[in-house]
Amino acid sequence: MAKLHWSEVAEADLDDIYDYIARDVPYYAEMFVDRLIEATDKLEAHPRLGRKVPEADDRDDVRELIVQGYRIIYLLQTDQLQILTVIHGSRDLAGQEKKPWEEG
């Protein structure tokens, strides 16, 4: 079973999502961020649960879970799953010069 690890970028994404929603209703912001985190819990036992990321061409190791319009993008590695970023589904990564899985 692979260990789940959240990158600093992904943690900052969660903070940004919380801050955005909390401007209106802090209670719902916390519930939503918790829902995003809980969605990744099953990845340790089932790392290929998410679909391949379309913008990652033919890479089978870059996958994503879709949760209420947000994309949780993660990288399959030998001994761990790296949550790379959490972005709104309307964002098109194809036009970005540097993709989240190319960082580092």
N, C-alpha and C positions, 0 to 999 in steps of 0.2 A: 504494500500500500504506500503510495507516494504522499509525502508531507506537503501540506498547503502553506504557501508563503505569499504574503501581500507585499508588493514593492512599495517603496516610498511614494511613487507616482500614484499608484492605485489608492493608497491611504489618503493622499491629498485630494484625489478625485472624490472620495467619499465625503471628506470634509467640505469640499465645495458644493456637492449636491445637498448635504445637510444645510449649509448656510443659505443656499438659494431657497430651499423649501421653507426653512425656519423663519424667513422674513415674513411669511404669511401665518404659518401654523407650526411652531416648534414640535408639538406632539407628533404631528404627521411626519415631520422630517426625521425624527428618531425612528418611528415605525418603518419608514421606507428604507432608510439606511440599514436597519436591522434585517429587513427582508432581502436586501441585496447580499448581505453577508451570509445569511442563512441559505441562500440559493447555492452558495459555493460549498456548503458542508458535505454534500453528497459526492463531490468531485474526488475526494481522497479514495473512496471505494470504487468510483466509476469515472476515471480521468477522461475517458473519451465521450462522456455524456454530451458535452457541447458540440456544436457543429463546427466545421472548418470555417475560418474567417475568409470570406470571399476575396478581400483585398490582399490576402497572403499568398496568392497564386496557388501553387500546388503543395504548399507546406501542410503536412498532416499534423505537425506539432503545435501549430497556432490555432487555438479554438476559442469559442465564445459561448456564453450562456446569454440568453435574452430574458430580461426581467423587466416587465412593465415599460418597455420602450428603451431600456438601457442595455448596453452591451458590456458584459464583463469578459474582457479578453485575457486569455491565459496561455502560458507556454508549457507544454509537456516536456519535462526533463526526466532523466533516468531515475532520480530519487526524490524529485519534488515537482510540484505544480506551482508555477510562478504566476500570480495574478499581476498582469502588466498594467492594466488601466480599466477604468469604468467610464464609459462615455455615452452620451445620448445617441440613440439609434439614428437620428437624422444626420449625424456627422459622417461625412464620406472620407474614409481614410485613403482612398485611392489617390487623391490629389495632394496628400501630404508628402513632403520631400523625405522625411524620416518617419518610419512607421514605429509603433510602440515595441514591436518584436525585434527591431534593429538597434535599439538603444544599447548602451553599455559598451 
